Amino acid sequence: MNRLAQNIERLMGVAPRHITGLHGGSVSQVYRAQLGSEWVVIKVDSPEKLGIESQMLRYLGTQTALELPEVLVCEDGLLVMTYVENDGDSGAKAEDSAAAMLAGLHNIEADAFGFEFDTLIGGLHQPNPWTKSWVEFFGEHRLRHMATECSNHGQLGPREIDAVEDLISKLPELLPAESTPRLIHGDLWGGNILFNQGRVAGLVDPAIYFADAEIELAFSTLFSTFSPRFYKVYSELMPIAEGFWEWRKELYNVYPLLVHVRLFGGSYRAQLMGSVSKLLRL
């Protein structure tokens, strides 16, 4: 901790007080510290990963109306951000706030799927080459990319990879031929949404790119981030097309399940293959 305090003082010019660890740092080490009268959050990770995260936060800060922590410094394996007060109040008013904020984000469009630089999800590389076809982008740069990562690290075997490849071949049947590229947060689960006094106070740990926005809604259902109220309010602002709840939700969640297999293995592998098998029977 003394080494961390010294590095913070060198970067910020102020000696930190009350450095404490924060929950949720499953990929990076995350701390809260007091600098003078202000509280900040410090993430410790590789300079490359933190550089990408700071780029994403700065992009969202200038291009969207999202509530976000402000990047103060990103240097030498430290990312220092403003601390976002949060009380965890995720009741009805907070869900309405989240639905409006997310619909606003999804209203930001691009001419193609992908992003201007590669991003990260859970600390893993997320390729974002500009691609006109959503079917191609989702199949090649989400499903095949992450399945290959799982295979390379011994977390999926040849038969499981073959099943994912069969699903990729079936995507033209399961996804609409035309889709609008919309900006998404990319890692929308409860731990990345900070609530305070009945509203969204901040979104953290982005994994941004332009996608079919349904993939964001799908991921929010994987760990029951919101109640049905959220989706009702969201759909009044951004209609949810027929087929999402019936099969596309499960299809889109194959990607975060691949991410979780790569990061954690365990029961996620069985859950992943159960979804793939079900989708192949459609």
Backbone bond lengths (Angstrom), bond angles and torsions (degrees), N, CA, C in turn:
res aa  C-N    CA-C-N  psi(-1)  N-CA   C-N-CA  omega(-1)  CA-C   N-CA-C  phi
1 M - - - 1.461 - - 1.525 111.47 -
2 N 1.354 116.39 -34.02 1.465 119.48 178.34 1.528 111.36 -61.59
3 R 1.346 115.71 -39.68 1.463 120.39 178.80 1.530 110.22 -63.47
4 L 1.326 116.62 -42.73 1.459 120.81 178.18 1.521 110.46 -62.05
5 A 1.323 117.19 -44.91 1.461 121.21 179.78 1.529 110.84 -60.67
6 Q 1.318 116.69 -40.97 1.462 120.48 179.11 1.524 111.38 -63.72
7 N 1.361 116.33 -41.64 1.464 120.20 179.88 1.528 111.59 -66.76
8 I 1.327 116.04 -38.65 1.471 119.50 178.51 1.525 109.97 -65.06
9 E 1.320 116.98 -44.31 1.471 120.36 179.95 1.528 110.55 -62.65
10 R 1.324 116.65 -39.46 1.469 119.98 179.43 1.530 111.25 -63.11
11 L 1.342 116.84 -40.29 1.465 120.54 -177.84 1.525 112.81 -78.35
12 M 1.338 116.47 -37.99 1.464 120.22 -170.87 1.523 112.89 -101.49
13 G 1.331 116.81 -14.66 1.461 119.19 -179.82 1.505 114.12 76.65
14 V 1.328 117.17 9.23 1.464 122.47 -179.88 1.523 107.97 -135.63
15 A 1.305 117.74 134.92 1.465 121.03 177.42 1.526 109.36 -73.07
16 P 1.334 118.09 125.67 1.467 120.13 -178.91 1.523 111.85 -76.35
17 R 1.323 115.52 152.49 1.468 121.61 174.77 1.523 108.41 -125.88
18 H 1.297 116.37 155.33 1.464 123.11 172.67 1.535 112.11 56.04
19 I 1.318 117.21 54.59 1.462 120.57 177.06 1.528 108.67 -78.38
20 T 1.329 116.10 122.07 1.467 121.07 178.93 1.521 109.70 -133.49
21 G 1.326 115.91 148.42 1.458 120.46 177.24 1.513 111.70 -74.28
22 L 1.320 116.51 147.83 1.463 122.02 177.55 1.517 109.62 -112.16
23 H 1.339 115.29 148.77 1.461 120.54 175.87 1.524 109.33 -70.35
24 G 1.335 115.73 157.07 1.463 120.50 174.41 1.505 113.94 98.42
25 G 1.338 117.72 -1.42 1.451 119.37 -179.87 1.511 112.94 -88.09
26 S 1.342 117.06 59.41 1.466 120.26 -178.15 1.522 111.95 -74.02
27 V 1.325 117.40 -20.06 1.465 121.69 178.99 1.525 110.55 -107.18
28 S 1.330 116.89 -50.85 1.464 122.44 177.25 1.528 109.10 -106.89
29 Q 1.329 116.29 164.35 1.460 121.26 167.57 1.525 107.63 -85.16
30 V 1.336 116.00 132.21 1.463 120.36 -174.99 1.526 109.23 -127.70
31 Y 1.326 116.08 133.72 1.463 121.87 -177.84 1.529 110.11 -133.91
32 R 1.328 114.59 158.07 1.458 121.74 169.02 1.526 107.52 -115.59
33 A 1.318 116.32 140.80 1.463 120.39 -179.63 1.518 109.81 -145.61
34 Q 1.313 115.80 155.86 1.464 121.51 176.79 1.519 108.96 -101.44
35 L 1.332 115.33 126.71 1.466 122.01 175.05 1.516 107.48 -117.33
36 G 1.325 116.93 104.91 1.452 119.34 -173.41 1.514 109.80 63.68
37 S 1.333 117.24 -121.82 1.470 121.30 179.63 1.532 112.26 -96.68
38 E 1.327 117.27 -1.73 1.463 121.49 -175.20 1.528 111.57 -107.08
39 W 1.327 114.82 149.18 1.461 120.79 173.70 1.529 109.19 -102.28
40 V 1.316 116.14 142.33 1.459 121.80 178.96 1.519 109.21 -132.84
41 V 1.322 114.72 163.28 1.466 122.23 173.30 1.520 107.98 -112.01
42 I 1.319 115.90 136.62 1.469 121.00 179.54 1.523 108.61 -122.03
43 K 1.326 116.30 127.01 1.457 121.47 172.84 1.520 108.50 -107.44
44 V 1.336 114.64 139.73 1.459 121.19 179.39 1.525 107.88 -117.93
45 D 1.334 116.42 120.96 1.462 121.21 -179.58 1.520 107.23 -165.13
46 S 1.333 116.74 -170.57 1.453 119.51 178.79 1.529 110.09 -67.49
47 P 1.331 117.66 145.35 1.474 119.77 178.83 1.524 112.66 -55.94
48 E 1.340 117.64 -36.24 1.465 120.41 -179.25 1.522 111.21 -64.17
49 K 1.340 117.27 -48.06 1.459 120.31 -178.68 1.524 111.91 -65.35
50 L 1.315 115.98 -43.31 1.459 118.72 179.75 1.522 111.64 -67.69
51 G 1.329 116.65 -32.72 1.459 119.88 176.15 1.517 111.77 -62.39
52 I 1.342 116.47 -40.80 1.462 120.36 178.32 1.524 110.45 -67.10
53 E 1.335 116.78 -42.70 1.470 119.13 178.82 1.525 111.19 -61.83
54 S 1.328 117.18 -42.68 1.463 119.14 179.36 1.530 111.09 -64.73
55 Q 1.340 117.30 -37.12 1.468 120.33 176.13 1.521 110.99 -61.12
56 M 1.331 116.28 -43.58 1.459 120.38 -179.66 1.530 110.79 -63.45
57 L 1.332 116.83 -45.92 1.464 119.84 -179.64 1.525 111.40 -63.62
58 R 1.324 116.56 -40.30 1.464 119.35 179.41 1.522 111.59 -67.62
59 Y 1.335 116.55 -37.51 1.469 119.86 176.63 1.532 109.43 -62.05
60 L 1.319 116.76 -49.42 1.465 119.90 -179.58 1.527 110.84 -62.60
61 G 1.320 116.36 -35.56 1.458 120.00 -179.35 1.517 113.52 -66.93
62 T 1.330 117.08 -29.82 1.471 120.12 -178.54 1.522 113.08 -97.86
63 Q 1.329 117.87 -23.29 1.458 121.02 -172.56 1.524 114.16 -108.03
64 T 1.328 117.97 -7.21 1.458 120.54 -176.81 1.523 110.09 -135.29
65 A 1.333 115.12 173.09 1.472 121.33 176.71 1.525 111.10 -101.87
66 L 1.326 118.48 16.34 1.457 121.65 -178.60 1.525 111.53 -64.85
67 E 1.331 114.25 147.97 1.461 120.67 168.99 1.525 107.69 -81.51
68 L 1.335 116.38 125.31 1.463 121.11 -172.97 1.528 110.12 -145.13
69 P 1.347 116.77 157.35 1.463 117.64 167.03 1.528 109.53 -70.27
70 E 1.321 116.38 145.80 1.460 120.86 177.92 1.525 109.81 -89.35
71 V 1.322 116.01 132.91 1.462 120.36 176.22 1.521 108.55 -75.75
72 L 1.330 116.19 122.85 1.458 121.79 178.54 1.523 111.26 -95.80
73 V 1.324 116.12 -47.35 1.461 121.87 179.86 1.521 108.16 -149.90
74 C 1.315 116.56 140.78 1.466 121.70 170.28 1.521 106.64 -135.70
75 E 1.338 115.47 107.14 1.460 119.30 -173.80 1.526 109.74 -164.33
76 D 1.327 116.61 143.12 1.466 122.56 171.99 1.528 113.94 54.36
77 G 1.331 116.65 40.81 1.463 120.04 176.92 1.514 114.63 77.43
78 L 1.335 117.23 15.58 1.462 121.81 175.75 1.523 109.47 -126.84
79 L 1.328 115.87 134.38 1.459 121.89 172.20 1.520 106.93 -117.76
80 V 1.338 116.29 115.34 1.468 121.58 -178.34 1.522 108.14 -106.83
81 M 1.332 116.01 125.85 1.462 122.73 -177.08 1.517 110.09 -131.54
82 T 1.329 115.78 159.74 1.460 119.52 172.76 1.525 109.65 -65.02
83 Y 1.301 115.70 147.91 1.462 121.62 178.12 1.520 109.45 -85.31
84 V 1.322 116.73 132.11 1.465 121.97 -179.85 1.522 108.55 -100.15
85 E 1.318 116.78 115.49 1.465 121.26 177.70 1.528 109.23 -61.57
86 N 1.326 116.30 134.79 1.467 119.60 179.19 1.517 109.77 -150.66
87 D 1.349 114.17 139.78 1.461 119.50 179.99 1.523 112.36 -115.79
88 G 1.349 116.95 0.70 1.463 120.21 177.36 1.511 114.83 77.74
89 D 1.327 118.11 7.17 1.467 120.94 -179.63 1.525 109.44 -73.58
90 S 1.331 116.20 97.35 1.468 121.27 -177.89 1.526 111.36 -110.62
91 G 1.313 116.83 40.38 1.453 121.95 -179.60 1.516 112.71 -74.78
92 A 1.327 116.35 -163.19 1.468 122.08 -173.48 1.519 112.35 -58.95
93 K 1.335 117.38 -46.16 1.465 120.28 -179.42 1.532 110.85 -62.16
94 A 1.316 115.68 -39.58 1.468 119.72 -179.44 1.521 110.62 -66.73
95 E 1.326 117.29 -38.85 1.463 120.17 178.75 1.529 110.85 -67.60
96 D 1.321 117.41 -36.89 1.468 119.79 174.74 1.522 110.38 -61.13
97 S 1.333 115.44 -42.10 1.467 121.05 177.98 1.522 110.47 -61.93
98 A 1.321 116.36 -43.13 1.464 120.30 -179.70 1.523 111.35 -65.34
99 A 1.329 117.39 -41.02 1.463 121.06 -179.87 1.520 111.01 -62.91
100 A 1.333 116.86 -43.99 1.466 120.51 179.57 1.520 110.86 -65.91
101 M 1.334 117.10 -41.22 1.458 120.70 -179.62 1.523 110.94 -64.86
102 L 1.324 116.37 -43.09 1.466 119.58 -177.84 1.527 111.03 -69.83
103 A 1.318 117.08 -40.54 1.465 119.73 177.25 1.529 110.26 -61.26
104 G 1.326 116.92 -39.50 1.453 119.94 176.44 1.511 112.59 -62.59
105 L 1.325 116.74 -42.08 1.466 120.70 176.83 1.517 110.60 -61.03
106 H 1.327 116.42 -44.53 1.463 121.40 -177.03 1.525 113.04 -71.36
107 N 1.301 117.07 -10.22 1.463 120.28 175.12 1.525 112.60 -79.54
108 I 1.327 116.59 -8.78 1.470 120.93 178.64 1.531 107.68 -85.54
109 E 1.337 116.19 118.33 1.464 121.21 -171.99 1.521 112.10 -113.05
110 A 1.327 115.26 162.79 1.469 122.37 175.23 1.521 108.25 -134.96
111 D 1.308 116.18 176.17 1.466 121.15 179.99 1.522 112.79 -88.13
112 A 1.332 117.02 -12.47 1.465 120.71 -178.40 1.520 108.63 -153.08
113 F 1.322 115.73 168.16 1.460 122.52 178.61 1.523 109.25 -89.03
114 G 1.337 115.89 144.08 1.449 120.75 -178.28 1.519 109.91 125.17
115 F 1.321 116.31 -151.64 1.462 120.03 178.93 1.515 109.11 -161.72
116 E 1.336 115.77 171.23 1.464 119.88 -176.15 1.524 112.89 -76.85
117 F 1.340 116.81 -11.58 1.464 120.36 171.34 1.532 108.24 -150.68
118 D 1.316 116.17 159.41 1.458 120.70 176.63 1.520 108.90 -70.10
119 T 1.329 115.50 143.95 1.454 120.35 -177.44 1.531 109.91 -117.85
120 L 1.321 115.83 -166.48 1.462 122.03 -177.97 1.514 109.35 -131.22
121 I 1.329 116.08 149.28 1.455 121.10 168.33 1.522 107.06 -134.09
122 G 1.322 115.84 119.95 1.454 119.68 -175.77 1.517 112.72 58.57
123 G 1.321 116.86 29.43 1.456 121.59 -178.66 1.512 114.38 82.17
124 L 1.342 117.48 -1.66 1.462 122.12 -179.51 1.526 110.65 -94.23
125 H 1.320 115.65 147.10 1.462 121.48 179.16 1.523 110.44 -62.22
126 Q 1.334 115.96 133.48 1.463 122.41 179.65 1.527 108.33 -127.37
127 P 1.335 117.91 99.73 1.470 120.42 -176.01 1.528 112.04 -71.70
128 N 1.330 115.91 141.61 1.468 120.70 -175.32 1.524 113.56 -133.99
129 P 1.326 119.84 46.97 1.470 117.96 178.70 1.528 110.32 -64.72
130 W 1.323 116.26 137.58 1.468 119.53 179.47 1.525 109.36 -59.37
131 T 1.333 115.50 127.71 1.462 122.07 -174.23 1.522 108.52 -140.10
132 K 1.313 117.71 130.92 1.464 121.17 -177.59 1.533 112.75 -73.09
133 S 1.329 116.62 -34.55 1.466 121.31 -175.48 1.523 110.89 -95.70
134 W 1.347 116.66 125.94 1.460 120.38 176.36 1.522 110.89 -68.16
135 V 1.323 117.50 -38.64 1.464 120.48 177.99 1.527 110.01 -58.29
136 E 1.325 116.30 -45.22 1.468 120.05 179.24 1.528 111.02 -66.07
137 F 1.330 117.18 -45.49 1.458 120.17 -177.76 1.521 110.98 -62.14
138 F 1.328 116.74 -49.54 1.467 120.51 -177.82 1.527 111.17 -64.24
139 G 1.325 116.74 -41.60 1.461 119.78 -179.45 1.517 113.05 -68.16
140 E 1.340 116.38 -48.10 1.466 120.68 -173.13 1.520 113.12 -82.33
141 H 1.341 116.88 -46.71 1.458 120.16 -168.81 1.525 114.22 -99.85
142 R 1.324 116.05 -2.36 1.448 120.30 172.64 1.536 110.10 -117.63
143 L 1.333 118.12 -66.41 1.462 119.21 -174.57 1.532 112.08 -68.02
144 R 1.325 117.70 -54.77 1.476 119.34 -176.22 1.526 111.38 -66.05
145 H 1.318 116.31 -40.86 1.473 119.17 179.68 1.522 111.23 -58.79
146 M 1.348 117.66 -50.42 1.462 119.51 -174.89 1.521 111.04 -75.15
147 A 1.348 118.47 -32.13 1.464 120.18 175.53 1.526 110.35 -63.47
148 T 1.326 116.34 -39.19 1.471 120.48 177.27 1.522 110.86 -63.95
149 E 1.324 116.72 -40.37 1.468 120.47 176.37 1.526 110.76 -60.39
150 C 1.335 116.16 -43.68 1.466 120.16 178.56 1.525 111.14 -63.56
151 S 1.330 116.21 -41.08 1.463 120.56 178.68 1.522 111.05 -64.51
152 N 1.327 116.65 -44.76 1.467 120.81 -178.29 1.518 112.89 -63.03
153 H 1.333 116.42 -24.40 1.461 120.32 -179.66 1.528 112.08 -104.56
154 G 1.343 116.35 14.69 1.457 120.96 173.56 1.516 115.39 73.04
155 Q 1.344 117.29 19.56 1.464 119.57 -177.40 1.523 113.53 -97.23
156 L 1.327 117.71 -13.63 1.462 122.89 172.02 1.517 108.15 -133.97
157 G 1.356 115.92 138.69 1.448 121.04 179.46 1.521 111.87 -93.09
158 P 1.339 116.68 176.81 1.472 120.89 -176.89 1.528 113.84 -56.66
159 R 1.337 118.23 -41.41 1.469 119.49 -178.99 1.523 111.09 -65.76
160 E 1.324 116.57 -37.76 1.470 119.67 179.32 1.524 110.87 -69.74
161 I 1.314 116.30 -38.67 1.470 119.81 177.04 1.529 109.79 -64.94
162 D 1.336 117.32 -40.05 1.469 120.52 177.40 1.526 110.79 -59.90
163 A 1.334 116.93 -39.44 1.464 120.58 179.86 1.534 110.52 -65.51
164 V 1.337 117.11 -41.61 1.472 120.03 176.92 1.525 109.87 -63.30
165 E 1.347 117.07 -40.52 1.463 120.26 178.20 1.531 110.81 -62.93
166 D 1.334 117.41 -38.68 1.468 120.44 176.60 1.528 110.23 -62.34
167 L 1.331 116.24 -38.93 1.459 119.80 178.55 1.527 110.73 -65.99
168 I 1.321 117.38 -41.61 1.468 120.83 177.64 1.527 110.07 -59.26
169 S 1.331 116.84 -40.99 1.467 120.63 178.97 1.525 111.84 -63.97
170 K 1.337 116.03 -25.35 1.460 120.80 -177.05 1.531 113.03 -90.65
171 L 1.322 117.63 -5.24 1.467 120.29 -175.80 1.526 114.20 -55.71
172 P 1.355 119.98 -39.45 1.469 118.29 178.67 1.533 113.58 -58.35
173 E 1.330 117.15 -24.23 1.465 120.59 177.56 1.525 111.67 -82.64
174 L 1.324 117.31 -25.63 1.456 121.04 -170.95 1.524 113.83 -100.96
175 L 1.336 117.11 -19.72 1.467 121.34 -177.18 1.525 110.35 -115.69
176 P 1.322 116.95 150.34 1.468 119.23 178.39 1.526 111.08 -65.75
177 A 1.327 115.66 147.90 1.470 120.18 -179.51 1.517 111.24 -67.63
178 E 1.324 118.11 -31.83 1.461 122.59 -179.41 1.524 109.51 -116.68
179 S 1.313 115.82 137.36 1.459 121.32 179.52 1.527 108.93 -151.63
180 T 1.327 116.44 151.46 1.467 121.17 -179.06 1.519 110.18 -98.39
181 P 1.338 118.88 126.19 1.473 120.81 175.86 1.534 110.58 -68.96
182 R 1.325 116.57 121.46 1.460 122.15 -178.72 1.531 109.62 -128.24
183 L 1.305 116.15 144.87 1.460 120.80 -178.62 1.529 110.10 -70.76
184 I 1.332 116.00 131.51 1.464 120.34 177.92 1.530 110.03 -125.78
185 H 1.330 114.96 157.13 1.464 120.76 174.54 1.517 109.59 -69.19
186 G 1.339 116.88 -44.01 1.448 121.76 170.68 1.518 116.37 96.82
187 D 1.339 118.64 -16.47 1.468 120.76 -179.56 1.521 108.69 -145.27
188 L 1.329 114.25 58.19 1.459 121.06 -168.77 1.535 110.90 -91.71
189 W 1.309 115.98 86.23 1.462 121.41 170.55 1.523 107.92 -126.86
190 G 1.327 116.81 170.93 1.455 120.83 -170.60 1.514 115.04 -55.39
191 G 1.331 117.23 -35.86 1.455 120.25 -177.90 1.512 114.12 -68.00
192 N 1.332 117.27 -16.82 1.472 120.79 -178.86 1.524 113.07 -102.84
193 I 1.327 116.39 7.54 1.466 121.13 178.31 1.520 107.66 -118.54
194 L 1.325 117.25 118.29 1.458 122.25 -178.72 1.523 109.47 -101.54
195 F 1.329 115.61 120.61 1.464 121.07 -179.79 1.523 109.53 -105.43
196 N 1.328 115.32 145.80 1.461 120.53 176.84 1.522 109.46 -152.24
197 Q 1.322 115.89 123.83 1.459 122.38 177.00 1.526 112.52 52.75
198 G 1.321 115.97 45.69 1.450 121.43 172.66 1.507 115.86 77.05
199 R 1.344 117.16 23.53 1.461 119.76 177.49 1.522 108.55 -150.80
200 V 1.333 115.10 165.04 1.453 119.43 174.35 1.524 108.63 -75.49
201 A 1.329 115.82 119.20 1.467 120.10 -179.36 1.518 111.59 -93.04
202 G 1.342 116.45 -21.86 1.456 118.53 -179.96 1.515 112.22 -178.59
203 L 1.320 115.89 147.87 1.458 122.90 170.18 1.525 107.62 -109.78
204 V 1.334 116.53 136.56 1.459 120.92 -177.84 1.530 109.98 -126.11
205 D 1.323 115.92 171.70 1.466 123.95 176.56 1.532 113.25 50.34
206 P 1.325 118.33 56.85 1.469 119.86 -179.64 1.520 112.24 -70.11
207 A 1.332 114.27 159.50 1.474 122.38 175.50 1.526 106.90 -139.81
208 I 1.310 117.19 55.29 1.458 123.12 -160.76 1.529 114.42 -72.98
209 Y 1.313 114.19 151.13 1.460 124.10 167.51 1.524 106.93 -173.48
210 F 1.321 117.11 171.78 1.462 122.02 175.66 1.521 108.31 -92.42
211 A 1.335 115.43 125.17 1.459 122.42 -171.64 1.520 109.32 -142.92
212 D 1.319 116.35 176.22 1.453 119.47 161.92 1.523 105.25 -71.45
213 A 1.323 117.47 121.47 1.464 121.64 -172.01 1.526 113.03 -60.78
214 E 1.331 117.40 -17.70 1.461 119.15 178.57 1.525 112.21 -60.50
215 I 1.336 117.28 -28.06 1.464 119.05 -179.60 1.530 110.51 -64.08
216 E 1.327 117.17 -31.10 1.461 121.71 176.80 1.524 110.78 -69.92
217 L 1.331 116.09 -45.38 1.466 119.64 178.22 1.516 110.41 -61.08
218 A 1.333 116.15 -41.74 1.459 119.92 -179.24 1.523 111.02 -60.09
219 F 1.332 116.48 -47.58 1.460 119.42 -177.88 1.524 111.28 -61.88
220 S 1.329 116.72 -33.76 1.466 119.44 179.89 1.530 111.85 -66.13
221 T 1.346 117.32 -19.09 1.466 119.77 177.59 1.523 112.43 -87.53
222 L 1.325 118.12 -18.02 1.466 121.46 -172.23 1.519 111.37 -61.65
223 F 1.327 117.48 -38.72 1.458 121.67 179.57 1.530 111.55 -118.20
224 S 1.344 115.34 25.37 1.478 122.02 176.45 1.519 111.94 52.32
225 T 1.334 115.04 51.06 1.465 120.80 -178.76 1.521 111.77 -62.82
226 F 1.330 117.19 -38.38 1.464 121.28 -175.67 1.521 110.88 -126.11
227 S 1.330 114.95 163.16 1.463 121.65 172.80 1.526 109.28 -86.87
228 P 1.335 118.52 170.27 1.468 120.19 177.12 1.526 113.59 -55.76
229 R 1.332 117.56 -26.79 1.466 120.89 -179.82 1.534 110.93 -56.82
230 F 1.335 117.12 -42.26 1.461 121.48 -178.57 1.524 110.52 -56.60
231 Y 1.333 116.91 -47.42 1.468 120.57 -175.28 1.522 111.01 -69.83
232 K 1.332 116.83 -31.04 1.461 119.99 175.93 1.528 110.09 -65.16
233 V 1.335 116.41 -47.70 1.473 120.14 -179.46 1.526 109.83 -65.77
234 Y 1.323 117.11 -44.01 1.462 120.61 179.72 1.533 110.86 -59.30
235 S 1.335 116.81 -44.52 1.464 120.47 -175.89 1.523 112.38 -67.01
236 E 1.325 117.11 -22.80 1.460 120.13 175.49 1.528 110.73 -72.48
237 L 1.332 116.34 -24.56 1.462 122.03 179.32 1.522 111.88 -96.08
238 M 1.322 116.10 -37.38 1.468 123.67 179.68 1.521 107.49 -136.07
239 P 1.314 118.94 97.33 1.466 120.61 -175.98 1.526 112.62 -54.84
240 I 1.337 115.19 139.32 1.465 122.13 178.73 1.521 107.55 -97.52
241 A 1.322 116.79 121.39 1.467 121.69 -172.78 1.522 112.16 -71.54
242 E 1.329 114.57 152.67 1.456 121.11 176.45 1.538 109.86 -57.72
243 G 1.309 115.43 140.41 1.460 121.41 179.57 1.515 113.36 101.82
244 F 1.346 116.97 -16.89 1.470 118.72 -179.65 1.519 110.35 -64.58
245 W 1.310 116.97 -54.94 1.467 119.63 -177.12 1.517 111.45 -69.91
246 E 1.343 116.95 -27.56 1.468 120.18 -175.81 1.532 112.41 -74.63
247 W 1.346 118.01 -42.96 1.472 118.28 -178.39 1.535 114.93 -148.38
248 R 1.325 118.53 -29.47 1.464 117.77 -175.03 1.522 112.05 -69.16
249 K 1.328 117.51 -31.38 1.469 119.80 176.62 1.529 110.19 -56.02
250 E 1.314 116.87 -48.67 1.465 120.02 -179.50 1.523 111.34 -67.60
251 L 1.331 116.39 -37.39 1.459 120.09 178.58 1.525 110.92 -61.72
252 Y 1.315 117.12 -49.10 1.458 119.79 -177.75 1.524 112.27 -64.76
253 N 1.331 117.01 -29.40 1.461 119.46 -179.78 1.523 113.44 -75.91
254 V 1.324 117.21 -5.05 1.465 119.16 171.93 1.531 109.77 -61.37
255 Y 1.331 116.68 -35.91 1.469 118.62 -179.04 1.534 112.41 -65.63
256 P 1.342 120.24 -55.07 1.465 117.56 177.98 1.525 113.20 -62.08
257 L 1.326 117.54 -28.70 1.466 118.50 175.98 1.529 110.66 -67.34
258 L 1.327 117.51 -38.62 1.466 120.13 173.83 1.530 110.42 -61.29
259 V 1.328 116.46 -41.60 1.466 120.37 177.78 1.529 110.16 -59.69
260 H 1.329 116.81 -43.35 1.463 120.22 -178.19 1.529 111.55 -71.32
261 V 1.323 117.29 -33.66 1.467 119.04 173.46 1.514 109.78 -62.10
262 R 1.324 116.38 -44.12 1.471 120.22 -179.94 1.535 111.51 -63.94
263 L 1.328 117.22 -38.42 1.456 120.48 -177.15 1.522 113.26 -82.18
264 F 1.346 116.16 -40.28 1.457 119.39 -168.12 1.522 115.04 -125.85
265 G 1.351 117.83 -18.32 1.464 119.93 -178.31 1.518 111.36 62.04
266 G 1.318 115.67 -133.64 1.466 122.15 173.82 1.513 114.09 57.15
267 S 1.343 115.38 -138.61 1.461 121.51 -173.71 1.518 112.59 -66.63
268 Y 1.329 118.15 -18.61 1.461 119.77 179.96 1.523 111.52 -62.75
269 R 1.317 117.09 -29.15 1.460 120.48 179.56 1.529 110.72 -63.77
270 A 1.336 117.28 -46.46 1.463 120.72 178.50 1.522 110.96 -65.12
271 Q 1.329 116.94 -39.91 1.466 120.66 178.69 1.522 110.59 -63.92
272 L 1.323 116.60 -43.02 1.463 121.69 177.73 1.519 111.00 -58.64
273 M 1.321 116.75 -52.00 1.461 119.57 -174.59 1.522 111.67 -69.98
274 G 1.339 117.26 -27.79 1.463 119.95 174.06 1.521 110.75 -64.35
275 S 1.322 116.81 -42.35 1.465 120.65 178.06 1.522 111.41 -66.55
276 V 1.329 117.43 -43.49 1.466 121.12 -179.73 1.523 110.01 -61.55
277 S 1.318 116.91 -45.21 1.472 120.51 -179.64 1.522 111.08 -62.50
278 K 1.319 116.69 -41.92 1.467 120.75 179.53 1.518 110.83 -63.13
279 L 1.328 117.15 -43.50 1.463 121.33 -178.90 1.529 111.68 -67.36
280 L 1.313 117.05 -34.39 1.463 119.90 179.04 1.528 112.18 -69.51
281 R 1.335 116.75 -19.73 1.473 119.96 178.86 1.517 112.73 -85.98
282 L 1.330 117.92 -8.82 1.474 120.04 -179.18 1.530 111.22 -66.64
